[in-house]
Amino acid sequence: MKNIFRLPFRTAAPVGVSEEKAQSGLVAIAAGGEAHWSGRSYGELSRNGFMRNPVAHRAVRLVAEAAAAVPWLIYEGAEELSDHPLIDLVRRPNARMGGPEFFETLFGQLMLSGNGFVEPAILDGAVRELHLLRPDRMSVVEGSDGWVAAYDYRAGGRTRRIAADGEGISLLHMKLFHPLDDHLGFAPLAAAHMALDLSNAAARWNKALLDNSARPSGALIYQPKEGGNLTPEQYRRLKQELDDGYSGPMRAGRPLLLEGGLDWKSMGLSPRDMDFVAAKDGAARDIALACGVPPMLLGIPGDNTYANYQEANRAFYRLTVLPLVARTMSRFSQWLSPDGSLRFEPDLDQVAGLGAERGELWSRIGAADFLSDDEKREAVGY
């Protein structure tokens, strides 16, 4: 046994495990090292999260679609304006995208990168169109004072510099809070990048399990009466026969034909495997929580935080969707109306997720006999 611990270890080259049977009858396998995690960049989160993980895909789309569906209103002081060029602008930002599609893309970029860039198209001193710029193509140019002086946008093999503070309305940079970066935001999905890797690894593990007879592997035990071990040639032939005749989903359940001295011992899920399955559900829950989506809305088992689906949906709108919409409207108001004369507000009466809550408010206000009609209208937002 002491010879096992005298094996040379080389850190520069990967360590492989031979498939040939050890003649001594004893195989020692040592594994070590740190876990490998994917990156937190926009491209990595988009590929490994949004495009490959169903939980992350649904969570990001749920936030982006719900926030993009909230109607916008514009006010001048206390008066709501029913017809204004800025309302037409946010309802149809450009010729290729409508309002919901435009803001769904913007909110999706905020969830995946923590940043959103909107470039205006100005004609005759007025903003005619709004266009989104991909965050992964944008880089910040700092001035000598440490503040943002410009942005470099790379597309089509060229780099275009956009001034941060140009004349009139310039580029809009929206960002979420980042504790360690002064200029760029932090993506909510990046906080769950370890859970993303665990969830993706669990999916690959399940796929490999399906490819290997759709069940955990068993142990083929060689117990000859006269003792001894299989020769290398016998070992290779046996392994080849198992791979060719009994592996894969199309061969699941095929009876195993064994020669003398061979015994098959089936293995079920061990407690360690059961913990792995529970870890997959825990990773899905962490992804949902990082995106601000109640796990109940994603059908994740084992989560009973909310009493019912309606309560979870209301919490989703109040705690995730409306704060994101409010900060976006506030930023657009400051950007498109620098003098502060105009402001955007959400039309909460048209939000489907808050229908029950608005109905309760209308019932309480309608039953208040001590209020005049004008006071009731003001209390419900008119």
PADREN-473572 format. One record per residue (C-alpha): x, y, z; residue number from 0. Coordinates in nm, 3 decimals. Layout:
+---------+---------+---------+-----+
!       u !       v !       w !   i !
+---------+---------+---------+-----+
!       X !       Y !       Z ! NUM !
...
+---------+---------+---------+-----+
This chain:
+---------+---------+---------+-----+
!       u !       v !       w !   i !
+---------+---------+---------+-----+
!   0.000 !   0.000 !   0.000 !   0 !
!   0.286 !   0.243 !   0.064 !   1 !
!   0.381 !   0.227 !  -0.303 !   2 !
!   0.050 !   0.392 !  -0.392 !   3 !
!   0.150 !   0.716 !  -0.222 !   4 !
!   0.486 !   0.728 !  -0.401 !   5 !
!   0.331 !   0.792 !  -0.742 !   6 !
!   0.478 !   1.104 !  -0.907 !   7 !
!   0.239 !   1.401 !  -0.941 !   8 !
!   0.280 !   1.659 !  -1.214 !   9 !
!   0.075 !   1.978 !  -1.195 !  10 !
!   0.162 !   2.098 !  -1.545 !  11 !
!   0.003 !   1.806 !  -1.732 !  12 !
!  -0.353 !   1.668 !  -1.688 !  13 !
!  -0.385 !   1.343 !  -1.501 !  14 !
!  -0.559 !   1.062 !  -1.692 !  15 !
!  -0.702 !   0.729 !  -1.574 !  16 !
!  -0.617 !   0.420 !  -1.776 !  17 !
!  -0.903 !   0.193 !  -1.884 !  18 !
!  -0.684 !  -0.117 !  -1.874 !  19 !
!  -0.738 !  -0.343 !  -1.574 !  20 !
!  -0.470 !  -0.324 !  -1.306 !  21 !
!  -0.287 !  -0.655 !  -1.271 !  22 !
!  -0.245 !  -0.613 !  -0.895 !  23 !
!  -0.621 !  -0.607 !  -0.839 !  24 !
!  -0.602 !  -0.271 !  -0.663 !  25 !
!  -0.684 !   0.061 !  -0.831 !  26 !
!  -0.625 !   0.391 !  -0.654 !  27 !
!  -0.781 !   0.705 !  -0.801 !  28 !
!  -0.695 !   1.046 !  -0.661 !  29 !
!  -0.877 !   1.362 !  -0.772 !  30 !
!  -0.819 !   1.713 !  -0.653 !  31 !
!  -0.817 !   2.077 !  -0.750 !  32 !
!  -1.059 !   2.364 !  -0.743 !  33 !
!  -1.399 !   2.373 !  -0.908 !  34 !
!  -1.414 !   2.542 !  -1.249 !  35 !
!  -1.674 !   2.820 !  -1.284 !  36 !
!  -1.783 !   3.000 !  -1.597 !  37 !
!  -1.737 !   3.374 !  -1.638 !  38 !
!  -1.971 !   3.659 !  -1.551 !  39 !
!  -1.944 !   3.852 !  -1.876 !  40 !
!  -2.245 !   3.937 !  -2.090 !  41 !
!  -2.150 !   3.670 !  -2.343 !  42 !
!  -2.095 !   3.396 !  -2.083 !  43 !
!  -2.421 !   3.469 !  -1.900 !  44 !
!  -2.609 !   3.485 !  -2.230 !  45 !
!  -2.471 !   3.153 !  -2.358 !  46 !
!  -2.456 !   2.948 !  -2.036 !  47 !
!  -2.757 !   3.110 !  -1.874 !  48 !
!  -3.021 !   3.254 !  -2.105 !  49 !
!  -2.953 !   3.028 !  -2.403 !  50 !
!  -2.877 !   2.696 !  -2.227 !  51 !
!  -3.051 !   2.701 !  -1.890 !  52 !
!  -3.433 !   2.682 !  -1.892 !  53 !
!  -3.469 !   2.830 !  -1.543 !  54 !
!  -3.253 !   3.134 !  -1.623 !  55 !
!  -3.418 !   3.172 !  -1.964 !  56 !
!  -3.768 !   3.177 !  -1.816 !  57 !
!  -3.673 !   3.400 !  -1.523 !  58 !
!  -3.510 !   3.665 !  -1.743 !  59 !
!  -3.794 !   3.656 !  -1.995 !  60 !
!  -4.054 !   3.676 !  -1.718 !  61 !
!  -3.899 !   3.995 !  -1.579 !  62 !
!  -3.833 !   4.152 !  -1.919 !  63 !
!  -4.175 !   4.075 !  -2.068 !  64 !
!  -4.368 !   4.179 !  -1.756 !  65 !
!  -4.178 !   4.508 !  -1.727 !  66 !
!  -4.210 !   4.581 !  -2.100 !  67 !
!  -4.588 !   4.527 !  -2.087 !  68 !
!  -4.645 !   4.810 !  -1.835 !  69 !
!  -4.803 !   5.106 !  -2.024 !  70 !
!  -4.639 !   5.449 !  -2.003 !  71 !
!  -4.817 !   5.777 !  -1.923 !  72 !
!  -4.670 !   6.125 !  -1.949 !  73 !
!  -4.746 !   6.414 !  -1.714 !  74 !
!  -4.678 !   6.784 !  -1.721 !  75 !
!  -4.701 !   6.882 !  -1.358 !  76 !
!  -5.023 !   6.723 !  -1.230 !  77 !
!  -5.187 !   6.704 !  -1.572 !  78 !
!  -5.181 !   6.388 !  -1.779 !  79 !
!  -5.111 !   6.450 !  -2.146 !  80 !
!  -5.305 !   6.222 !  -2.378 !  81 !
!  -5.114 !   6.327 !  -2.690 !  82 !
!  -4.743 !   6.409 !  -2.692 !  83 !
!  -4.447 !   6.327 !  -2.921 !  84 !
!  -4.260 !   6.155 !  -2.637 !  85 !
!  -4.547 !   5.912 !  -2.583 !  86 !
!  -4.539 !   5.828 !  -2.952 !  87 !
!  -4.161 !   5.785 !  -2.924 !  88 !
!  -4.173 !   5.525 !  -2.644 !  89 !
!  -4.462 !   5.343 !  -2.811 !  90 !
!  -4.266 !   5.317 !  -3.138 !  91 !
!  -3.896 !   5.385 !  -3.069 !  92 !
!  -3.781 !   5.308 !  -3.424 !  93 !
!  -3.902 !   5.167 !  -3.752 !  94 !
!  -3.788 !   4.811 !  -3.671 !  95 !
!  -3.910 !   4.775 !  -3.312 !  96 !
!  -4.231 !   4.849 !  -3.128 !  97 !
!  -4.242 !   4.968 !  -2.768 !  98 !
!  -4.283 !   4.627 !  -2.597 !  99 !
!  -4.010 !   4.467 !  -2.810 ! 100 !
!  -3.774 !   4.759 !  -2.751 ! 101 !
!  -3.815 !   4.761 !  -2.374 ! 102 !
!  -3.809 !   4.381 !  -2.348 ! 103 !
!  -3.465 !   4.390 !  -2.509 ! 104 !
!  -3.354 !   4.675 !  -2.282 ! 105 !
!  -3.469 !   4.500 !  -1.964 ! 106 !
!  -3.315 !   4.173 !  -2.082 ! 107 !
!  -2.980 !   4.346 !  -2.131 ! 108 !
!  -3.006 !   4.492 !  -1.781 ! 109 !
!  -3.067 !   4.145 !  -1.637 ! 110 !
!  -2.776 !   3.988 !  -1.828 ! 111 !
!  -2.517 !   4.266 !  -1.808 ! 112 !
!  -2.642 !   4.524 !  -1.558 ! 113 !
!  -2.611 !   4.789 !  -1.831 ! 114 !
!  -2.831 !   4.928 !  -2.105 ! 115 !
!  -2.732 !   5.178 !  -2.374 ! 116 !
!  -2.985 !   5.381 !  -2.575 ! 117 !
!  -2.871 !   5.605 !  -2.859 ! 118 !
!  -3.105 !   5.878 !  -2.990 ! 119 !
!  -3.149 !   5.970 !  -3.356 ! 120 !
!  -3.192 !   6.350 !  -3.361 ! 121 !
!  -3.337 !   6.544 !  -3.652 ! 122 !
!  -3.402 !   6.920 !  -3.647 ! 123 !
!  -3.320 !   6.931 !  -3.276 ! 124 !
!  -3.582 !   6.670 !  -3.180 ! 125 !
!  -3.542 !   6.301 !  -3.093 ! 126 !
!  -3.701 !   6.100 !  -3.373 ! 127 !
!  -3.589 !   5.744 !  -3.292 ! 128 !
!  -3.427 !   5.539 !  -3.015 ! 129 !
!  -3.182 !   5.257 !  -3.081 ! 130 !
!  -3.030 !   4.999 !  -2.845 ! 131 !
!  -2.656 !   4.928 !  -2.842 ! 132 !
!  -2.529 !   4.591 !  -2.721 ! 133 !
!  -2.351 !   4.616 !  -2.384 ! 134 !
!  -2.074 !   4.369 !  -2.474 ! 135 !
!  -1.965 !   4.594 !  -2.762 ! 136 !
!  -1.939 !   4.903 !  -2.542 ! 137 !
!  -1.638 !   5.012 !  -2.338 ! 138 !
!  -1.596 !   5.312 !  -2.108 ! 139 !
!  -1.333 !   5.581 !  -2.174 ! 140 !
!  -1.230 !   5.756 !  -1.854 ! 141 !
!  -1.115 !   6.115 !  -1.845 ! 142 !
!  -0.823 !   6.251 !  -1.648 ! 143 !
!  -1.058 !   6.325 !  -1.357 ! 144 !
!  -1.184 !   5.964 !  -1.338 ! 145 !
!  -1.531 !   6.039 !  -1.475 ! 146 !
!  -1.669 !   5.892 !  -1.797 ! 147 !
!  -1.555 !   6.105 !  -2.092 ! 148 !
!  -1.682 !   5.888 !  -2.380 ! 149 !
!  -1.791 !   5.543 !  -2.489 ! 150 !
!  -1.632 !   5.327 !  -2.757 ! 151 !
!  -1.875 !   5.111 !  -2.953 ! 152 !
!  -1.729 !   4.826 !  -3.162 ! 153 !
!  -1.935 !   4.685 !  -3.449 ! 154 !
!  -1.861 !   4.573 !  -3.802 ! 155 !
!  -1.485 !   4.574 !  -3.746 ! 156 !
!  -1.485 !   4.945 !  -3.659 ! 157 !
!  -1.485 !   5.143 !  -3.335 ! 158 !
!  -1.703 !   5.450 !  -3.298 ! 159 !
!  -1.651 !   5.697 !  -3.013 ! 160 !
!  -1.962 !   5.850 !  -2.858 ! 161 !
!  -1.924 !   6.149 !  -2.627 ! 162 !
!  -2.073 !   6.103 !  -2.283 ! 163 !
!  -2.190 !   6.465 !  -2.255 ! 164 !
!  -2.256 !   6.593 !  -2.602 ! 165 !
!  -2.467 !   6.885 !  -2.711 ! 166 !
!  -2.836 !   6.833 !  -2.647 ! 167 !
!  -2.951 !   6.477 !  -2.575 ! 168 !
!  -2.662 !   6.233 !  -2.588 ! 169 !
!  -2.623 !   5.860 !  -2.520 ! 170 !
!  -2.829 !   5.718 !  -2.232 ! 171 !
!  -2.645 !   5.472 !  -2.009 ! 172 !
!  -2.869 !   5.281 !  -1.767 ! 173 !
!  -2.700 !   5.068 !  -1.505 ! 174 !
!  -2.788 !   4.864 !  -1.199 ! 175 !
!  -2.605 !   4.903 !  -0.870 ! 176 !
!  -2.249 !   4.769 !  -0.864 ! 177 !
!  -2.058 !   4.793 !  -0.532 ! 178 !
!  -1.711 !   4.768 !  -0.691 ! 179 !
!  -1.744 !   4.955 !  -1.021 ! 180 !
!  -1.792 !   5.329 !  -1.059 ! 181 !
!  -1.904 !   5.324 !  -1.420 ! 182 !
!  -2.070 !   4.991 !  -1.503 ! 183 !
!  -2.360 !   4.802 !  -1.346 ! 184 !
!  -2.382 !   4.452 !  -1.201 ! 185 !
!  -2.602 !   4.189 !  -1.367 ! 186 !
!  -2.855 !   4.016 !  -1.136 ! 187 !
!  -2.792 !   3.685 !  -1.310 ! 188 !
!  -2.419 !   3.716 !  -1.237 ! 189 !
!  -2.495 !   3.671 !  -0.866 ! 190 !
!  -2.621 !   3.320 !  -0.950 ! 191 !
!  -2.340 !   3.216 !  -1.184 ! 192 !
!  -2.236 !   2.931 !  -0.950 ! 193 !
!  -2.595 !   2.808 !  -0.938 ! 194 !
!  -2.604 !   2.829 !  -1.318 ! 195 !
!  -2.298 !   2.607 !  -1.347 ! 196 !
!  -2.444 !   2.357 !  -1.099 ! 197 !
!  -2.774 !   2.345 !  -1.287 ! 198 !
!  -2.604 !   2.300 !  -1.625 ! 199 !
!  -2.374 !   2.032 !  -1.482 ! 200 !
!  -2.676 !   1.848 !  -1.343 ! 201 !
!  -2.840 !   1.854 !  -1.687 ! 202 !
!  -2.527 !   1.710 !  -1.847 ! 203 !
!  -2.510 !   1.445 !  -1.576 ! 204 !
!  -2.870 !   1.342 !  -1.640 ! 205 !
!  -2.803 !   1.327 !  -2.015 ! 206 !
!  -2.500 !   1.105 !  -1.958 ! 207 !
!  -2.710 !   0.888 !  -1.728 ! 208 !
!  -2.974 !   0.849 !  -2.001 ! 209 !
!  -2.709 !   0.755 !  -2.256 ! 210 !
!  -2.587 !   0.481 !  -2.020 ! 211 !
!  -2.899 !   0.263 !  -2.011 ! 212 !
!  -3.106 !   0.537 !  -1.846 ! 213 !
!  -3.014 !   0.417 !  -1.499 ! 214 !
!  -2.715 !   0.427 !  -1.263 ! 215 !
!  -2.445 !   0.180 !  -1.363 ! 216 !
!  -2.392 !  -0.144 !  -1.178 ! 217 !
!  -2.083 !  -0.345 !  -1.087 ! 218 !
!  -1.961 !  -0.644 !  -1.285 ! 219 !
!  -1.782 !  -0.869 !  -1.037 ! 220 !
!  -1.534 !  -1.140 !  -1.142 ! 221 !
!  -1.514 !  -1.420 !  -0.885 ! 222 !
!  -1.347 !  -1.729 !  -1.031 ! 223 !
!  -1.338 !  -2.040 !  -0.816 ! 224 !
!  -0.968 !  -2.093 !  -0.868 ! 225 !
!  -0.881 !  -1.726 !  -0.797 ! 226 !
!  -0.684 !  -1.485 !  -1.013 ! 227 !
!  -0.778 !  -1.191 !  -1.231 ! 228 !
!  -0.883 !  -1.127 !  -1.589 ! 229 !
!  -0.604 !  -1.097 !  -1.840 ! 230 !
!  -0.573 !  -0.763 !  -2.023 ! 231 !
!  -0.712 !  -0.922 !  -2.340 ! 232 !
!  -1.013 !  -1.063 !  -2.153 ! 233 !
!  -1.073 !  -0.729 !  -1.984 ! 234 !
!  -1.070 !  -0.538 !  -2.315 ! 235 !
!  -1.301 !  -0.791 !  -2.482 ! 236 !
!  -1.551 !  -0.779 !  -2.193 ! 237 !
!  -1.556 !  -0.400 !  -2.189 ! 238 !
!  -1.608 !  -0.386 !  -2.565 ! 239 !
!  -1.899 !  -0.630 !  -2.547 ! 240 !
!  -2.066 !  -0.427 !  -2.271 ! 241 !
!  -2.025 !  -0.101 !  -2.465 ! 242 !
!  -2.154 !  -0.249 !  -2.792 ! 243 !
!  -2.439 !  -0.459 !  -2.661 ! 244 !
!  -2.570 !  -0.308 !  -2.339 ! 245 !
!  -2.502 !   0.069 !  -2.336 ! 246 !
!  -2.730 !   0.343 !  -2.463 ! 247 !
!  -3.102 !   0.418 !  -2.439 ! 248 !
!  -3.195 !   0.184 !  -2.727 ! 249 !
!  -3.051 !  -0.113 !  -2.535 ! 250 !
!  -3.200 !  -0.033 !  -2.194 ! 251 !
!  -3.341 !  -0.341 !  -2.021 ! 252 !
!  -3.162 !  -0.595 !  -2.243 ! 253 !
!  -3.076 !  -0.913 !  -2.047 ! 254 !
!  -2.710 !  -0.948 !  -1.964 ! 255 !
!  -2.545 !  -1.276 !  -2.065 ! 256 !
!  -2.259 !  -1.364 !  -1.830 ! 257 !
!  -1.996 !  -1.633 !  -1.853 ! 258 !
!  -1.860 !  -1.835 !  -1.566 ! 259 !
!  -1.721 !  -1.639 !  -1.275 ! 260 !
!  -1.902 !  -1.312 !  -1.365 ! 261 !
!  -2.176 !  -1.164 !  -1.149 ! 262 !
!  -2.373 !  -0.841 !  -1.204 ! 263 !
!  -2.465 !  -0.630 !  -0.903 ! 264 !
!  -2.716 !  -0.354 !  -0.974 ! 265 !
!  -2.669 !  -0.017 !  -0.804 ! 266 !
!  -2.946 !   0.230 !  -0.717 ! 267 !
!  -2.927 !   0.596 !  -0.624 ! 268 !
!  -2.702 !   0.643 !  -0.326 ! 269 !
!  -2.761 !   0.914 !  -0.063 ! 270 !
!  -2.490 !   1.114 !  -0.236 ! 271 !
!  -2.682 !   1.091 !  -0.568 ! 272 !
!  -2.999 !   1.200 !  -0.391 ! 273 !
!  -2.816 !   1.506 !  -0.257 ! 274 !
!  -2.710 !   1.582 !  -0.613 ! 275 !
!  -3.075 !   1.584 !  -0.726 ! 276 !
!  -3.168 !   1.814 !  -0.437 ! 277 !
!  -2.878 !   2.041 !  -0.526 ! 278 !
!  -3.022 !   2.080 !  -0.877 ! 279 !
!  -3.350 !   2.210 !  -0.734 ! 280 !
!  -3.159 !   2.435 !  -0.496 ! 281 !
!  -2.959 !   2.579 !  -0.787 ! 282 !
!  -3.280 !   2.652 !  -0.977 ! 283 !
!  -3.418 !   2.830 !  -0.671 ! 284 !
!  -3.104 !   3.044 !  -0.640 ! 285 !
!  -3.129 !   3.145 !  -1.007 ! 286 !
!  -3.491 !   3.249 !  -0.962 ! 287 !
!  -3.417 !   3.447 !  -0.645 ! 288 !
!  -3.124 !   3.629 !  -0.807 ! 289 !
!  -3.355 !   3.745 !  -1.086 ! 290 !
!  -3.624 !   3.850 !  -0.839 ! 291 !
!  -3.876 !   3.587 !  -0.949 ! 292 !
!  -4.064 !   3.385 !  -0.683 ! 293 !
!  -3.970 !   3.018 !  -0.744 ! 294 !
!  -4.338 !   2.926 !  -0.731 ! 295 !
!  -4.395 !   3.113 !  -1.060 ! 296 !
!  -4.134 !   2.891 !  -1.229 ! 297 !
!  -4.280 !   2.564 !  -1.098 ! 298 !
!  -3.975 !   2.481 !  -0.887 ! 299 !
!  -4.073 !   2.200 !  -0.645 ! 300 !
!  -4.046 !   2.233 !  -0.271 ! 301 !
!  -4.100 !   2.608 !  -0.242 ! 302 !
!  -4.400 !   2.718 !  -0.035 ! 303 !
!  -4.292 !   3.070 !   0.056 ! 304 !
!  -4.619 !   3.221 !  -0.067 ! 305 !
!  -4.967 !   3.104 !   0.024 ! 306 !
!  -5.082 !   3.085 !  -0.337 ! 307 !
!  -4.989 !   3.167 !  -0.692 ! 308 !
!  -5.177 !   3.498 !  -0.691 ! 309 !
!  -4.986 !   3.623 !  -0.387 ! 310 !
!  -4.654 !   3.522 !  -0.546 ! 311 !
!  -4.749 !   3.702 !  -0.868 ! 312 !
!  -4.838 !   4.018 !  -0.676 ! 313 !
!  -4.507 !   4.007 !  -0.488 ! 314 !
!  -4.326 !   3.961 !  -0.820 ! 315 !
!  -4.479 !   4.279 !  -0.962 ! 316 !
!  -4.440 !   4.486 !  -0.646 ! 317 !
!  -4.085 !   4.381 !  -0.556 ! 318 !
!  -3.926 !   4.325 !  -0.899 ! 319 !
!  -4.120 !   4.456 !  -1.198 ! 320 !
!  -4.246 !   4.792 !  -1.074 ! 321 !
!  -3.914 !   4.906 !  -0.916 ! 322 !
!  -3.737 !   4.826 !  -1.245 ! 323 !
!  -4.002 !   5.010 !  -1.446 ! 324 !
!  -4.001 !   5.308 !  -1.208 ! 325 !
!  -3.624 !   5.359 !  -1.229 ! 326 !
!  -3.639 !   5.326 !  -1.608 ! 327 !
!  -3.917 !   5.584 !  -1.640 ! 328 !
!  -3.739 !   5.820 !  -1.404 ! 329 !
!  -3.419 !   5.792 !  -1.606 ! 330 !
!  -3.603 !   5.846 !  -1.936 ! 331 !
!  -3.782 !   6.147 !  -1.790 ! 332 !
!  -3.454 !   6.304 !  -1.685 ! 333 !
!  -3.297 !   6.220 !  -2.023 ! 334 !
!  -3.574 !   6.327 !  -2.262 ! 335 !
!  -3.692 !   6.626 !  -2.056 ! 336 !
!  -3.380 !   6.785 !  -1.905 ! 337 !
!  -3.575 !   7.085 !  -1.772 ! 338 !
!  -3.794 !   6.856 !  -1.562 ! 339 !
!  -4.122 !   6.979 !  -1.708 ! 340 !
!  -4.232 !   6.632 !  -1.820 ! 341 !
!  -4.224 !   6.299 !  -1.643 ! 342 !
!  -4.325 !   5.940 !  -1.723 ! 343 !
!  -4.546 !   5.735 !  -1.490 ! 344 !
!  -4.671 !   5.375 !  -1.515 ! 345 !
!  -5.039 !   5.311 !  -1.581 ! 346 !
!  -5.102 !   5.070 !  -1.293 ! 347 !
!  -5.468 !   5.026 !  -1.387 ! 348 !
!  -5.358 !   4.840 !  -1.700 ! 349 !
!  -5.117 !   4.602 !  -1.522 ! 350 !
!  -5.280 !   4.258 !  -1.525 ! 351 !
!  -5.078 !   4.132 !  -1.228 ! 352 !
!  -5.219 !   4.403 !  -1.003 ! 353 !
!  -5.584 !   4.367 !  -1.107 ! 354 !
!  -5.696 !   4.215 !  -0.775 ! 355 !
!  -5.509 !   4.479 !  -0.577 ! 356 !
!  -5.661 !   4.765 !  -0.777 ! 357 !
!  -6.007 !   4.610 !  -0.739 ! 358 !
!  -5.971 !   4.610 !  -0.361 ! 359 !
!  -5.866 !   4.977 !  -0.369 ! 360 !
!  -6.161 !   5.077 !  -0.584 ! 361 !
!  -6.401 !   4.892 !  -0.352 ! 362 !
!  -6.266 !   5.068 !  -0.041 ! 363 !
!  -6.269 !   5.411 !  -0.204 ! 364 !
!  -6.616 !   5.359 !  -0.352 ! 365 !
!  -6.756 !   5.268 !  -0.011 ! 366 !
!  -6.612 !   5.582 !   0.154 ! 367 !
!  -6.923 !   5.803 !   0.174 ! 368 !
!  -6.733 !   6.085 !   0.345 ! 369 !
!  -6.531 !   6.149 !   0.026 ! 370 !
!  -6.652 !   6.359 !  -0.265 ! 371 !
!  -6.634 !   6.233 !  -0.621 ! 372 !
!  -6.330 !   6.449 !  -0.693 ! 373 !
!  -6.153 !   6.318 !  -0.381 ! 374 !
!  -6.227 !   5.960 !  -0.483 ! 375 !
!  -6.088 !   6.023 !  -0.831 ! 376 !
!  -5.771 !   6.167 !  -0.682 ! 377 !
!  -5.737 !   5.876 !  -0.438 ! 378 !
!  -5.740 !   5.617 !  -0.720 ! 379 !
!  -5.493 !   5.813 !  -0.932 ! 380 !
!  -5.709 !   6.033 !  -1.157 ! 381 !
+---------+---------+---------+-----+
